[in-house]
Amino acid sequence: MRILILEDEKILAMSIKEFLEDSGYEVEHYSSSEDAYDAVFEKTFDLLLLDVKVLGERNGFEMLQGLRKEDIKIPAIFITSLTDIDDLTYGYECGCCDYIRKPFDLLELKLRIEQVIKLHCFTSEEEKIILPYEYSYDLKKMKLEREGKTIQLAKTEAKIMELLVKYRGSVVTYQMFWEEIWGEWVDPSNIRVQVGNLRKRLDHDLIKNIRGVGYSIDL
């Protein structure tokens, strides 16, 4: 999962970037709204973290307004020192999904991001997500398919597959597995066994092992 950060406070931006990368996300930082705006059209991002008062001709509100006018629907969270309820209201009118006030705890930011991802990951109008090696994931039926045939998965395997598809393009860490599937700490060796069983059902190396970190599926 790739996240764009627009933040011109360098120390804060680096803290957020390092924290999110340690959490398994791919992050790109921009201090200028113009550079960030251009990057959205040049690269693929799954989430935007936008400060409101930033360097550039546009502030964060104006940047998101411009993207929405161009029919760019990437979910966005505003991060800002503004506290007035009118600013909060305006932020949502511009098209944000959430709004977090400075100063904030990085763990709170992570939780906000996870919530936005859950709400928006499977809201695509498309019924299927196309995966490498001619695999696809049926959003409505929550089933893995290849060449029109359903690959039968056990309950835990299906949950693992859904999580990997949800964060496709990023690494799903062991912590993310036990938090989102088991809801409690699970020994990484047990997770490796479960993922290993799932991989045996696949003809190709769809699920990649990121040694010591977790697993991923390419975009």
C-alpha positions as CSV (number, residue, x, y, z in Angstrom):
1,M,0.0,0.0,0.0
2,R,1.5,3.3,-1.1
3,I,0.8,6.5,0.8
4,L,1.6,10.1,-0.2
5,I,2.4,12.6,2.6
6,L,2.1,16.3,1.9
7,E,3.8,18.0,4.9
8,D,6.3,20.9,5.0
9,E,7.4,20.4,8.6
10,K,10.4,18.3,7.9
11,I,10.9,16.7,11.3
12,L,7.2,15.7,11.6
13,A,7.1,14.4,8.0
14,M,10.2,12.2,8.6
15,S,8.7,10.9,11.8
16,I,5.4,9.9,10.1
17,K,7.3,8.5,7.1
18,E,9.6,6.3,9.2
19,F,6.7,5.1,11.4
20,L,4.5,4.1,8.5
21,E,7.3,2.4,6.7
22,D,8.1,0.4,9.8
23,S,4.3,-0.5,9.8
24,G,4.6,-2.0,6.3
25,Y,3.5,0.9,4.1
26,E,5.4,2.4,1.1
27,V,5.6,6.1,1.6
28,E,6.5,9.1,-0.5
29,H,6.9,12.6,1.1
30,Y,6.4,16.0,-0.6
31,S,6.8,19.4,1.0
32,S,5.2,21.3,-1.9
33,S,1.6,21.0,-2.8
34,E,2.5,21.5,-6.5
35,D,4.9,18.6,-6.5
36,A,2.4,16.4,-4.6
37,Y,-0.4,17.3,-7.0
38,D,1.7,16.3,-10.0
39,A,2.8,13.1,-8.3
40,V,-0.8,11.9,-8.0
41,F,-1.1,11.9,-11.8
42,E,2.3,10.3,-12.4
43,K,2.2,7.5,-9.8
44,T,-0.2,5.2,-8.0
45,F,-1.2,6.0,-4.5
46,D,-3.7,4.3,-2.2
47,L,-4.0,7.0,0.4
48,L,-3.2,10.8,0.7
49,L,-2.1,12.4,4.0
50,L,-2.5,16.1,3.4
51,D,-1.4,19.0,5.6
52,V,-3.6,22.0,5.0
53,K,-1.1,24.9,5.5
54,V,1.8,23.9,3.1
55,L,4.2,25.4,0.7
56,G,3.0,26.0,-2.9
57,E,0.2,27.8,-4.7
58,R,-2.4,25.5,-3.3
59,N,-3.1,24.6,0.4
60,G,-4.2,21.1,1.3
61,F,-7.9,21.9,0.9
62,E,-7.4,23.4,-2.6
63,M,-5.2,20.5,-3.6
64,L,-7.9,17.9,-2.7
65,Q,-10.6,20.0,-4.3
66,G,-8.6,20.0,-7.5
67,L,-8.1,16.3,-7.5
68,R,-11.8,15.6,-6.9
69,K,-12.7,17.9,-9.8
70,E,-10.4,15.7,-11.9
71,D,-12.3,12.6,-10.6
72,I,-9.4,11.4,-8.6
73,K,-11.1,9.3,-5.8
74,I,-8.0,8.3,-3.7
75,P,-9.1,8.4,0.0
76,A,-7.5,11.3,1.9
77,I,-6.9,12.3,5.5
78,F,-6.1,15.9,6.5
79,I,-3.5,16.5,9.1
80,T,-3.5,20.0,10.4
81,S,-3.2,22.4,13.4
82,L,-6.6,24.0,12.5
83,T,-9.2,23.4,15.2
84,D,-12.2,25.5,14.2
85,I,-15.3,23.5,13.4
86,D,-15.8,25.5,10.2
87,D,-12.4,24.2,9.0
88,L,-13.3,20.7,9.9
89,T,-16.6,21.0,8.0
90,Y,-14.9,22.5,5.0
91,G,-12.3,19.7,5.0
92,Y,-15.0,17.1,4.6
93,E,-16.7,19.3,1.9
94,C,-13.4,19.2,0.0
95,G,-13.7,15.4,-0.1
96,C,-11.6,14.0,2.8
97,C,-12.4,10.8,4.6
98,D,-11.0,11.9,8.0
99,Y,-9.3,14.8,9.7
100,I,-6.7,14.6,12.4
101,R,-5.5,17.5,14.5
102,K,-1.9,18.3,15.4
103,P,-0.3,17.3,17.7
104,F,-1.3,13.6,17.4
105,D,0.1,10.3,18.4
106,L,1.5,8.2,15.5
107,L,-0.4,5.2,16.7
108,E,-3.6,7.2,16.4
109,L,-2.7,8.1,12.9
110,K,-2.1,4.4,12.1
111,L,-5.5,3.5,13.4
112,R,-7.1,6.3,11.4
113,I,-5.4,5.0,8.3
114,E,-6.4,1.4,8.9
115,Q,-10.0,2.5,9.3
116,V,-10.1,4.5,6.1
117,I,-8.5,1.6,4.2
118,K,-11.1,-0.8,5.6
119,L,-13.9,1.5,4.4
120,H,-12.5,2.2,1.0
121,C,-10.5,-0.9,-0.1
122,F,-13.5,-2.9,-1.3
123,T,-15.8,-0.1,-2.5
124,S,-14.7,-0.3,-6.1
125,E,-17.4,-0.5,-8.8
126,E,-15.4,-3.4,-10.2
127,E,-16.4,-6.8,-9.0
128,K,-13.0,-8.4,-9.5
129,I,-9.5,-7.3,-8.7
130,I,-7.0,-8.6,-11.3
131,L,-3.9,-10.2,-9.8
132,P,-0.7,-11.5,-11.3
133,Y,-0.5,-14.9,-13.1
134,E,-4.1,-14.6,-14.4
135,Y,-5.5,-14.8,-10.9
136,S,-8.4,-12.6,-9.8
137,Y,-10.2,-11.9,-6.5
138,D,-14.0,-11.7,-6.6
139,L,-15.0,-8.8,-4.3
140,K,-18.6,-9.8,-3.8
141,K,-18.0,-13.5,-3.3
142,M,-14.6,-13.0,-1.6
143,K,-13.2,-15.9,-3.6
144,L,-9.9,-16.4,-5.4
145,E,-10.2,-17.5,-9.0
146,R,-8.0,-18.4,-11.9
147,E,-9.2,-18.7,-15.5
148,G,-12.8,-18.7,-14.3
149,K,-12.3,-21.5,-11.8
150,T,-12.7,-21.0,-8.0
151,I,-9.7,-22.1,-5.9
152,Q,-11.2,-23.7,-2.7
153,L,-9.7,-22.3,0.4
154,A,-10.1,-23.2,4.1
155,K,-11.6,-20.5,6.3
156,T,-8.2,-19.1,7.7
157,E,-6.6,-19.3,4.2
158,A,-9.5,-17.3,2.8
159,K,-8.9,-14.6,5.5
160,I,-5.2,-14.5,4.7
161,M,-5.9,-14.2,1.0
162,E,-8.4,-11.4,1.6
163,L,-5.8,-9.5,3.7
164,L,-3.0,-9.9,1.1
165,V,-5.4,-8.7,-1.6
166,K,-6.4,-5.7,0.5
167,Y,-2.8,-4.6,0.9
168,R,-1.6,-5.7,-2.5
169,G,1.5,-3.9,-3.5
170,S,2.7,-3.6,0.1
171,V,4.1,-6.0,2.6
172,V,1.6,-7.6,5.1
173,T,3.7,-8.0,8.3
174,Y,3.3,-10.7,10.8
175,Q,1.8,-8.1,13.2
176,M,-0.8,-7.2,10.6
177,F,-1.7,-10.9,10.2
178,W,-2.4,-11.5,13.9
179,E,-4.0,-8.1,14.5
180,E,-6.5,-8.4,11.6
181,I,-7.1,-12.2,11.4
182,W,-6.6,-13.6,14.9
183,G,-7.1,-10.5,17.0
184,E,-4.3,-11.6,19.3
185,W,-0.7,-12.4,19.2
186,V,0.2,-15.5,17.2
187,D,3.6,-17.0,16.8
188,P,5.1,-16.1,13.4
189,S,5.9,-19.8,12.8
190,N,2.1,-20.6,13.0
191,I,1.5,-17.8,10.5
192,R,4.2,-19.2,8.2
193,V,2.5,-22.6,8.3
194,Q,-0.9,-21.2,7.4
195,V,0.5,-19.1,4.5
196,G,2.5,-22.1,3.4
197,N,-0.6,-24.2,3.1
198,L,-2.3,-21.5,1.1
199,R,0.7,-21.2,-1.3
200,K,0.6,-24.9,-1.9
201,R,-2.9,-24.5,-3.5
202,L,-1.5,-22.0,-6.1
203,D,0.3,-23.0,-9.3
204,H,2.5,-19.8,-9.3
205,D,4.4,-17.7,-6.9
206,L,1.5,-15.3,-6.4
207,I,2.3,-14.8,-2.7
208,K,5.9,-13.6,-2.2
209,N,7.8,-14.3,1.0
210,I,9.5,-11.2,2.4
211,R,12.0,-12.9,4.6
212,G,11.7,-12.0,8.3
213,V,9.0,-9.4,7.6
214,G,5.9,-11.0,6.1
215,Y,4.3,-11.6,2.7
216,S,3.0,-9.6,-0.3
217,I,1.2,-9.8,-3.6
218,D,2.3,-7.6,-6.4
219,L,-0.1,-5.1,-8.0
